[in-house]
Amino acid sequence: MAKPSGLQIRNIIAAVLMAAAFVFNLVTGGPWWVTAIVGVAALLSSFSAYLNRPSARG
């Protein structure tokens, strides 16, 4: 298994932090639009980490 790149690690950390913020916002009853933005950002960061995996580079 190849070592993850720095960009991939950063995206994984960002996705985990945004997922935690998503759950926190749901639990505390924050505005729906903040929850939606954070949720979409977590999904995009996760997808970016997947696309930047070493085996995807050919």
N, C-alpha and C positions, 0 to 999 in steps of 0.2 A: 504494500500500500504506500502510495506516495505521500510525502510530507505536505501538509496544507500550506498554501501561500499566505503571505502577510495580509493581502486583501481579503482572502477567504476567512481568515481568523477574525479580522475586523468586522466583516459582515455577520459572522456567527455571533460575536459579542453584541453587536448592535441589535440583532434579531432577538436575542435573549432578553436584553434590557427593554426593548419595546414590547415584548410579550409580557414582561412583568408590569410595565406601565399600563398595558391594555387591561390586565386582570385587576390592577389596583383601581383604575378608573371605573371598571364595571362594579367592583365591590363598594366603592365609595359613592357611587351614583353620580359620576361626573357627566358633563354634557355629552350627548350622543355623538355630536360631530367630532369631538376630540377622540372618543373611542374609535370612531370609524377611521380617522386619519392615522392614528397609532396602529390600528390593526392592519391597514393597507401597507403602511411603512414596514411593519414586521414581516408581512408576506413578501414584499419586494426585496427586502434584505436577505431573507431566506433563499429566495429564488436566485439572487445575485451570488450568494455563496455557493449554490449548486452549480451555476453556470461557470464559476471561476475555479472549479475543481481541476486539479492537475491532469486528470485523465481526459478532460474535455478539450484539451489543447491540441490533441491529435498526436 
